[in-house]
Amino acid sequence: MDNIFIFCPDCESDNLEQTDYENEEGEEDTCGRRCLGCGWEGDISELVSKEVDGE
C-alpha cells in the first residue's frame, strides 16, 4: 500500500505545523503550514507531496 506524505518545498522536511500567516493579498490565511526545519511559511497548496511505498 502506498502512502502520500507532504514536505516543505524549500528543505523537503516533513516536520510541519499548522499556522496562520499573511498571504500575498495581505489577508490572514488559516490554512498555512510552517516548517520547523527551515522556517518556511506558506499555504498548503505550496507543499510538495510524494508517494511512498508502504509495506
KEFIZA-691915 format. One record per residue (C-alpha): x, y, z; residue in three letters. Coordinates in pm, whole numbers, padded with zeros to 5 digits, always signed. Layout:
N
XYZALA
...
END
This chain:
55
+00000+00000+00000MET
+00130+00345-00093ASP
+00121+00641+00145ASN
+00129+01008+00048ILE
+00341+01240+00259PHE
+00374+01619+00240ILE
+00705+01803+00258PHE
+00838+02159+00278CYS
+00905+02299-00073PRO
+01233+02458+00045ASP
+01410+02191+00250CYS
+01187+01884+00194GLU
+01141+01833+00569SER
+00818+01669+00684ASP
+00836+01849+01020ASN
+00539+02085+00960LEU
+00285+02253+01186GLU
-00038+02438+01112GLN
-00008+02815+01131THR
-00190+03134+01039ASP
+00007+03353+00802TYR
-00040+03662+00586GLU
-00098+03569+00220ASN
+00007+03767-00089GLU
-00309+03981-00070GLU
-00225+04082+00287GLY
-00508+03878+00437GLU
-00475+03628+00720GLU
-00484+03270+00591ASP
-00568+02995+00840THR
-00471+02708+00605CYS
-00099+02768+00635GLY
+00189+02547+00734ARG
+00523+02633+00894ARG
+00832+02418+00852CYS
+01005+02362+01184LEU
+01323+02271+00994GLY
+01390+02588+00792CYS
+01114+02831+00898GLY
+00930+02840+00563TRP
+00566+02954+00588GLU
+00301+02921+00321GLY
-00027+02779+00202ASP
-00088+02405+00199ILE
-00117+02421-00181SER
+00256+02504-00198GLU
+00366+02187-00019LEU
+00533+01904-00207VAL
+00365+01565-00193SER
+00538+01234-00252LYS
+00402+00883-00276GLU
+00600+00639-00063VAL
+00577+00262-00087ASP
+00444+00113+00234GLY
+00471-00246+00344GLU
END
